[in-house]
Amino acid sequence: MQKIISGRHKGVGGSWKGYCQICGEFGVLTKDHVPPKAAISLTKVEQKLMTEVYGQASELKKIKGVIGKNGSTFKTICAECNNSKAGGVNDEEVSRVYKKLHELIFQHFSNPHSISNTIAVDVDSKRFLRAMIGHILSATSAQLCREPLKRDDKDQLLRDFVLGDDFSLSENYDIYYWYYPFRRHISTRWVAFRNQGHTTAVSSLSFFPLAMLITNKNEGIYPAQARKLTLESNHIYLDITARNLEYATFPFCSLKGDQLMVFNESVCITSMPINTE
């Protein structure tokens, strides 16, 4: 059977010049690693669209993904945003937090006498969130870089936050996080999700051991095990049990009852590390 090529290939590459997906300036674009390279072990990965792996999609057809030799990269932001807005000291904070989480999780499961299932890591929330949200903005189709950004679209307030405006986040969005015990990386932009008659839009970035979700202020739909992270938070508390595990991949979980999901597949992307041993 001839393999079908992933639709992700349409959003890769393109011109080295375009509109930065964070600051909006037209110029040379650079490659951004999502997840950030300092927070994971860089390895060969296979990128696909979430529509190609979600539910029964992967069982219905054989799909050849886009291979990344050193992690999943997106050529969608300028050097300034890559190195000092989403990156720089902000990425360093993500790296520090993730490395500490990895260490505590290893210690927990290595010790049969652990008395608590919750681990805690101190965090500089502003730096952490600027990096994570910056990577969500960059993890998109290169085709979007061909057109100027629109000030009235849903991402603009998130861009403003990454560029330094704290109130654009705190006044408009809530951030949630929870334990994500899987190898697959997931990045989503504005998935419309309906649950029990309520509909809202969410964006997310998930890679072991943490999933992070952006929701509209006071309108969020999120897993029961999620905790809120604010700009004033100074710790991340992570319950590393299997509680409510079926929703760890939210919003890409099994739909029940009146639950419904609508999204643009070109900005909902996944990558899976490939075992090269």
Secondary structure, DSSP 8 states (H G I E B T S, - for coil): ---EE-GGGGGS---SEEE-TTT--EEE-EEEESS-GGGS----EEEEEGGGTSTTHHHHS-EE-EEETTS-EEEEE-HHIIIIISSTHHHHHHHHHHHHHHHHHHHHHH-TT---SEEEEE--HHHHHHHHHHHHHHSS-GGGGGS---TTSTTHHHHHHHTT-HHHHHTTEEEEEEE---S-EEEEEEEEEEETTEEEEEEEEEETTEEEEEEETT-----TT-EE--TT--EEEEE-S-TTGGGTTTTSS---TT-EEE--GGG-EEEEE----
